[in-house]
Amino acid sequence: MRPRWYTEGQEPDYRFTLANERTFLAWLRTALALIAGAVALAQLVPSFSVGGLRTGLAVLLAVTGTVLAAFSYRRWAQVQRAMRHQRPLPMDWLPAAVGAIAAVTGLIVVFVVLTHRR
């Protein structure tokens, strides 16, 4: 079943439609990687010296992956709709949010690794 907007405007060049689909699939792969990282962190990584940090980081990664998966279709549809109506592609908060969360998670892990006493 196609959304109603799918028949609006003009059919874009199929190469752009396929590129948009590849981007959507890349968002889904990234979401799955974040969720897999959360599982690995929770199950395979020894506890950090800071209590609850490992679980907190795993939850942060899992939530980020889940939100990314949920919003990736919306992003695909927005871009597809813009292409059909020959409008500029929309800006979105999603890439900045995922990048910021990944950076914060990485900084926390680096800090813990550097300050952890063996």
C-alpha positions in Angstrom: 0.0 0.0 0.0 1.5 3.3 -1.1 1.0 6.5 1.0 -1.2 9.1 -0.6 1.7 11.5 -1.2 3.3 8.9 -3.4 1.1 9.9 -6.3 1.6 13.7 -5.8 4.1 15.7 -7.8 6.4 14.1 -10.4 8.2 10.8 -10.3 11.8 11.7 -9.5 14.7 10.2 -11.4 15.0 6.6 -10.3 18.7 7.1 -9.4 17.7 9.6 -6.7 15.0 7.4 -5.4 17.4 4.5 -5.2 20.0 6.7 -3.5 17.4 7.8 -1.0 16.6 4.1 -0.3 20.3 3.2 0.1 20.5 6.1 2.7 17.5 4.7 4.5 19.1 1.3 4.6 22.4 2.8 5.9 20.4 4.4 8.8 18.9 1.0 9.6 22.4 -0.6 9.6 23.6 2.1 11.9 20.7 1.6 14.2 21.3 -2.2 14.3 25.0 -1.6 15.0 24.2 0.7 17.9 21.8 -1.9 19.3 24.4 -4.7 18.8 27.0 -2.5 20.5 24.7 -2.0 23.4 24.2 -5.8 23.8 28.0 -6.4 23.5 28.7 -3.7 26.1 26.1 -5.1 28.5 27.1 -8.7 28.1 30.8 -8.9 27.2 32.6 -5.9 28.7 33.7 -6.2 32.3 32.2 -3.6 34.7 33.8 -0.2 34.9 35.2 1.2 38.1 32.2 3.6 38.1 29.1 1.6 39.2 26.3 1.5 36.7 28.2 3.2 34.0 28.4 0.1 31.7 24.6 -0.4 32.0 24.0 3.3 31.5 26.1 3.4 28.3 24.4 0.2 27.0 21.0 1.7 27.6 22.0 5.0 25.8 23.3 3.1 22.8 20.2 0.9 22.7 17.8 3.8 23.0 19.7 5.8 20.3 19.6 2.8 17.9 15.9 2.3 18.6 15.1 6.0 18.0 17.2 6.0 14.8 15.4 3.0 13.5 12.0 4.6 14.3 12.8 7.9 12.6 14.7 6.6 9.6 11.5 5.9 7.7 10.2 9.3 8.4 13.4 10.8 7.1 13.2 8.7 3.9 9.6 9.8 3.3 10.4 13.5 3.8 13.2 13.3 1.3 11.1 11.3 -1.2 8.2 13.8 -0.8 10.6 16.8 -1.4 12.0 15.1 -4.5 8.5 14.5 -5.9 7.6 18.2 -5.4 11.1 19.4 -6.6 11.7 21.2 -3.3 15.0 21.5 -1.4 15.8 18.5 0.8 14.7 19.0 4.4 17.2 19.5 7.2 16.8 17.1 10.1 18.0 16.9 13.7 18.7 13.1 13.6 22.2 13.1 12.2 23.4 15.7 14.7 21.7 13.9 17.6 23.2 10.5 16.7 26.6 12.0 16.2 26.5 13.8 19.5 25.4 10.8 21.4 28.1 8.6 19.8 30.7 11.3 20.6 29.6 11.6 24.2 29.6 7.8 24.6 33.1 7.6 23.1 34.4 10.3 25.4 33.0 8.6 28.5 34.6 5.3 27.5 38.0 7.0 26.7 37.9 8.8 30.1 37.1 5.6 32.0 39.8 3.6 30.2 42.4 6.2 30.8 41.6 6.7 34.5 40.9 3.0 35.3 43.5 1.6 37.6 44.5 -2.1 37.1 
